Amino acid sequence: MLLVIDVGNTNTVIGVYDDRKLVKDWRIRTEWRTTEDEFNILAANLFAVGHLQSKDIHKTIISCVVPPMVTILDSFCRKYLGHRPHWVDAQSAPNIPIRYRNPSEIGADRIVNAVAAYHKYQTSLIVIDFGTATTFDAISEKGEYLGGAISPGIMVASEALFMKASKLPRVEIFVPPDTVIGKDTASSLKAGIIFGYAGLVDGMVKRMKAEMETDPRVIATGGLAELICKVSETIEAIEPDLTLEGLRIISKQFPDPK
């Protein structure tokens, strides 16, 4: 089986594939103040819940934007899985020309998303990933990674507001309010954050489409993709497993460990 791991600044997503089938997947907090032994305890417990064993894993591929996690996960794979992991970067992405000025600056997760999205849709795309940051990535009709944009994630922006404005209460932002015009402070906050973020997304998509001079398909992934899709006018589809699928696709170019 194939173990795929996407390490983000806030969450780490783990998946296990049996050929093309995603058998199990989990979302955990990214904790870089840990050791390979502690990570193994966590992984072993997740595997047990999923009726899997470490010995079932024959290959591992990882995308990571948190440098301290590289050493931890590399040691975990070597010590407990018996093989070294494959790491994704701009050089390891298969058949996707990179048009970024400095390809080494692109986050591995953005490359993986682009690979998976183009593999599925085979057309020009705008891929939006709602994570710690919200990223917008443009892919051409030929499958070229053109570049993109990065904005503060919805939770990061909200947290900054709650910390800096002491009189504003914290509100849950997992369900959009019924109206844009709030009738109390809580609903006003929800409206401003959720509808305001949808406006950011729709505005960015409009501008990117104009620069791309095509009619790209707009897809979204990440933890809050479903929420923003409900109020966005431009998002056409949600792909919750996009990053894991991209890792699976890229893993094919690496030989199985001996």
Secondary structure as UniProt FT lines:
FT   STRAND          2..7
FT   STRAND          11..18
FT   TURN            19..20
FT   STRAND          21..29
FT   HELIX           36..49
FT   TURN            50..51
FT   HELIX           54..56
FT   STRAND          59..64
FT   HELIX           68..76
FT   HELIX           77..81
FT   STRAND          86..87
FT   TURN            90..92
FT   TURN            94..95
FT   HELIX           103..105
FT   HELIX           108..121
FT   STRAND          125..130
FT   STRAND          133..139
FT   TURN            141..142
FT   STRAND          145..152
FT   HELIX           154..164
FT   TURN            166..167
FT   HELIX           185..190
FT   HELIX           191..195
FT   HELIX           196..212
FT   STRAND          217..222
FT   TURN            223..224
FT   HELIX           225..231
FT   STRAND          237..238
FT   TURN            240..241
FT   HELIX           242..251
FT   TURN            252..253
//
